Amino acid sequence: MAEAALQTTQSTPPVVIKKYANRRLYNTESSSYVTLEDLAKMVRDGREFVVYDAKSAEDITRSVLTQIIVEEEAKGGQLLPESFLRSLIGFYGGSMQTIVPKYLEATMQGFARQHEEMRRNMASALKPFSFEEVGRQNLAMMERAMSLFSPFPRPNELEQLRAENERLKAEVAALKDRKPG
């Protein structure tokens, strides 16, 4: 599911959504009004869309996606830790502003690939598994990776990340080698 959200659907053109002054969102494909929740479901399903301001024809997709995140966080999803949000805000206007989006995109794509590979490995091993714990570990790794952008990195952080990466690689290799019972 997360991987579908990160992949682009190249064979199907994106759905055009128009946002009107009254804040209503209109799906031109289904000829119906939609909500931010409907758009969030489209993202989860891997369906691409673009949002245009109905009056100015300006592409406002980024701001609508940001609204969806704010709504999800307000519902109690709390996917983004406060420390991550503070770090992200800190990068605005700085020299890292041009690098961070590409880094985050690549990191999320890598995370989705790892998640899918791990899901397949776990399914083949027929072992009960806690995706919640994997999520916590990946989030912790991502926070540690973000700390590398600090202008004054701590001396041991890079070495700790390398050691953690090697440990996780060994763990995945062991799971791959395990034969179902």
Residue pairs with C-beta under 8 A, 6 or more apart in sequence:
1 44
2 111
2 112
2 115
3 112
3 113
3 115
3 116
4 44
4 45
4 46
5 43
5 44
5 46
5 112
6 108
6 109
6 112
7 46
8 48
9 46
9 47
9 48
12 47
12 48
13 48
14 48
14 49
14 50
15 27
15 28
15 29
15 42
15 47
15 48
15 49
15 50
16 27
16 28
16 29
16 49
16 50
16 52
17 25
17 26
17 27
17 28
17 34
17 39
17 49
17 50
17 51
17 52
17 64
18 25
18 26
18 28
18 51
18 52
18 53
18 54
19 25
19 26
19 51
19 52
19 53
19 54
19 60
19 64
20 26
20 54
20 55
21 54
21 55
24 33
25 33
25 34
25 35
25 36
25 38
25 39
25 51
25 64
26 32
26 33
26 34
26 54
27 33
27 34
27 38
36 64
36 67
36 68
36 71
37 71
39 49
39 51
39 64
39 68
40 68
40 71
40 72
42 49
43 65
43 68
49 61
50 59
50 61
51 59
51 60
51 61
51 64
52 58
52 59
52 60
53 60
69 80
72 79
73 79
73 80
81 139
81 143
83 143
84 142
84 143
84 146
87 146
87 147
87 149
88 100
91 97
91 100
91 149
96 149
100 149
107 142
107 145
111 138
111 142
114 138
115 134
115 138
117 172
118 134
118 172
119 131
121 172
121 175
121 176
122 129
122 175
124 180
125 175
125 178
125 180
126 180
126 181
141 161
141 164
144 157
144 160
144 161
144 164
145 161
147 153
147 154
147 157
148 157
148 158
148 161
